[in-house]
Amino acid sequence: MKELQDPCKSLATLQIARDLRNDSAQQIAALLAELPPATRKYIDESDGKKEVDISEDRARDLSIQTNDAALDLDISDQIANIRVFAGILQKQKSARQLLIHLLTKSRCQFGSNEAAEAFGNAQRAMGELEKRKQIIQDAMELEGAAVEDLEEEEKDGDNEDNDNKDNSELTLDWYKPPVEKKARTG
């Protein structure tokens, strides 16, 4: 069970960090989406160059058209934030994959087979007890003991305690008990 808790804790912790970084990533995306087409054109033409040849008049026109918040961005810090955000997303993805792998490995049973087997054993034990009770009652009848008194006491007990209902209708259709292999002797 601890194997499943570790990826869950990791996902929760990473989700907090993701939420904190998500706001800045969305703000950057919104600022970049608001860039005027002329500014985008110069960005596309730069192809990653640090400096682009542009006249002073054109630079002034572009700066007037561009949002002040976009101009004030510290690009290196924002790129670092985006990389951290991407790293968080990657860690979350791997934690989710690990969790899914562990869940499928456990077959999502979490002890259900053991509980079903115990239930089946209890049902078989109840059946055996009913058979023994019937054998004892038959033996008492043969010996001349008063079986009617026993039956009256049983009826009184049934009225007081409804837990003695017939449990034969209780089944676990989904549970298939393991087949025991018998050793060949010969």
C-alpha positions as CSV (number, residue, x, y, z in Angstrom):
1,M,0.0,0.0,0.0
2,K,2.9,2.3,0.7
3,E,4.0,1.9,-2.9
4,L,0.7,3.5,-4.0
5,Q,0.9,6.3,-1.4
6,D,4.3,7.6,-2.6
7,P,3.2,8.5,-6.1
8,C,0.0,10.0,-4.7
9,K,1.9,12.2,-2.3
10,S,4.2,13.2,-5.1
11,L,1.3,14.1,-7.4
12,A,-0.3,16.2,-4.6
13,T,3.0,18.1,-3.9
14,L,3.7,18.6,-7.6
15,Q,0.1,19.9,-8.1
16,I,0.7,22.7,-5.6
17,A,3.9,23.7,-7.3
18,R,2.2,23.5,-10.7
19,D,-0.7,25.7,-9.5
20,L,1.8,28.3,-8.3
21,R,3.7,28.3,-11.6
22,N,0.6,28.0,-13.7
23,D,-0.4,31.7,-13.1
24,S,2.9,33.1,-14.4
25,A,2.8,30.8,-17.4
26,Q,-0.7,31.9,-18.2
27,Q,0.3,35.6,-17.8
28,I,3.2,35.1,-20.2
29,A,1.0,33.4,-22.7
30,A,-1.6,36.2,-22.5
31,L,1.1,38.9,-22.9
32,L,2.6,37.1,-25.9
33,A,-0.9,36.6,-27.5
34,E,-1.5,40.4,-27.2
35,L,1.7,41.3,-29.1
36,P,0.8,43.3,-32.3
37,P,1.3,41.6,-35.6
38,A,4.2,43.9,-36.5
39,T,6.1,42.9,-33.4
40,R,5.4,39.2,-34.0
41,K,6.8,39.7,-37.5
42,Y,10.2,40.9,-36.1
43,I,10.2,38.1,-33.6
44,D,9.7,35.5,-36.3
45,E,12.4,37.1,-38.5
46,S,14.9,37.1,-35.8
47,D,15.2,33.3,-35.7
48,G,16.6,33.3,-32.2
49,K,19.1,36.1,-32.8
50,K,19.7,38.3,-29.7
51,E,19.6,41.5,-31.8
52,V,17.5,42.4,-34.8
53,D,18.3,45.3,-37.1
54,I,15.5,47.8,-36.7
55,S,15.4,51.6,-37.2
56,E,14.9,53.9,-34.2
57,D,11.6,55.2,-35.5
58,R,10.2,51.7,-36.1
59,A,11.4,50.5,-32.7
60,R,9.5,53.5,-31.1
61,D,6.4,52.7,-33.1
62,L,6.5,49.1,-32.1
63,S,7.1,49.9,-28.4
64,I,4.1,52.3,-28.4
65,Q,1.9,49.5,-29.9
66,T,3.2,46.8,-27.5
67,N,1.9,46.4,-23.9
68,D,4.2,47.8,-21.2
69,A,4.0,44.6,-19.2
70,A,5.4,42.7,-22.2
71,L,8.2,45.2,-22.6
72,D,9.1,45.0,-18.9
73,L,9.4,41.2,-18.9
74,D,12.7,39.8,-17.8
75,I,13.0,37.2,-20.6
76,S,15.6,35.0,-19.0
77,D,13.6,34.8,-15.7
78,Q,10.4,34.0,-17.6
79,I,12.2,31.3,-19.7
80,A,13.5,29.8,-16.4
81,N,10.0,29.8,-15.0
82,I,8.6,28.1,-18.1
83,R,11.3,25.4,-17.9
84,V,10.6,24.8,-14.2
85,F,6.9,24.6,-15.1
86,A,7.6,22.1,-17.9
87,G,9.8,20.0,-15.5
88,I,6.9,19.9,-13.0
89,L,4.6,18.8,-15.7
90,Q,7.0,16.0,-16.7
91,K,7.4,14.8,-13.1
92,Q,3.7,14.8,-12.7
93,K,3.3,12.8,-15.8
94,S,5.8,10.2,-14.7
95,A,4.2,10.0,-11.2
96,R,0.8,9.4,-12.8
97,Q,2.3,6.7,-15.1
98,L,3.9,5.0,-12.1
99,L,0.6,5.2,-10.1
100,I,-1.3,3.7,-13.1
101,H,1.3,1.0,-13.4
102,L,1.1,0.1,-9.7
103,L,-2.7,0.1,-9.8
104,T,-2.8,-2.3,-12.8
105,K,-0.1,-4.4,-11.1
106,S,-2.2,-4.7,-8.0
107,R,-5.2,-5.5,-10.2
108,C,-7.1,-3.0,-8.1
109,Q,-8.0,-5.7,-5.6
110,F,-6.8,-4.2,-2.3
111,G,-7.6,-7.4,-0.3
112,S,-11.0,-8.1,-1.9
113,N,-10.0,-11.7,-2.9
114,E,-8.9,-12.4,0.7
115,A,-12.2,-11.0,2.0
116,A,-14.2,-13.0,-0.5
117,E,-12.3,-16.2,0.4
118,A,-13.0,-15.6,4.1
119,F,-16.7,-15.1,3.3
120,G,-16.7,-18.3,1.3
121,N,-15.1,-20.2,4.2
122,A,-17.6,-18.8,6.6
123,Q,-20.4,-19.8,4.2
124,R,-19.0,-23.4,4.0
125,A,-18.6,-23.5,7.8
126,M,-22.3,-22.4,8.2
127,G,-23.3,-25.2,5.9
128,E,-21.3,-27.7,7.9
129,L,-22.8,-26.5,11.1
130,E,-26.3,-26.9,9.7
131,K,-25.5,-30.4,8.6
132,R,-24.1,-31.3,12.1
133,K,-27.1,-29.7,13.8
134,Q,-29.4,-31.9,11.6
135,I,-27.4,-35.0,12.5
136,I,-27.6,-34.2,16.2
137,Q,-31.3,-33.6,16.0
138,D,-31.8,-36.9,14.2
139,A,-29.7,-38.6,16.9
140,M,-31.7,-37.0,19.6
141,E,-35.0,-38.2,18.0
142,L,-33.7,-41.7,17.9
143,E,-32.8,-41.6,21.5
144,G,-36.2,-40.2,22.4
145,A,-35.0,-36.8,23.5
146,A,-37.4,-33.9,23.3
147,V,-36.5,-32.3,20.0
148,E,-39.7,-30.1,20.1
149,D,-38.3,-28.2,23.1
150,L,-35.1,-27.5,21.2
151,E,-37.1,-26.3,18.2
152,E,-39.2,-24.0,20.4
153,E,-36.0,-22.5,21.9
154,E,-34.6,-22.0,18.4
155,K,-37.8,-20.2,17.3
156,D,-37.6,-17.9,20.4
157,G,-34.0,-17.2,19.6
158,D,-34.9,-16.3,15.9
159,N,-37.5,-13.8,17.1
160,E,-35.0,-12.1,19.3
161,D,-32.0,-12.2,16.9
162,N,-32.6,-11.8,13.2
163,D,-28.9,-12.6,12.4
164,N,-29.8,-16.3,12.1
165,K,-31.5,-15.8,8.7
166,D,-30.8,-18.2,5.9
167,N,-27.6,-17.0,4.4
168,S,-27.6,-19.4,1.5
169,E,-28.8,-16.6,-0.9
170,L,-25.7,-14.5,-0.1
171,T,-23.2,-15.1,-2.9
172,L,-20.2,-13.3,-4.5
173,D,-20.7,-13.8,-8.2
174,W,-17.5,-12.0,-9.1
175,Y,-15.2,-14.1,-7.0
176,K,-13.9,-17.3,-8.5
177,P,-12.1,-19.3,-5.9
178,P,-8.7,-20.7,-6.9
179,V,-8.8,-24.2,-8.2
180,E,-6.7,-26.6,-6.1
181,K,-4.6,-29.0,-8.1
182,K,-4.6,-32.5,-6.8
183,A,-1.4,-34.4,-6.9
184,R,-1.5,-37.6,-8.8
185,T,-0.8,-40.8,-6.9
186,G,0.0,-44.0,-8.6
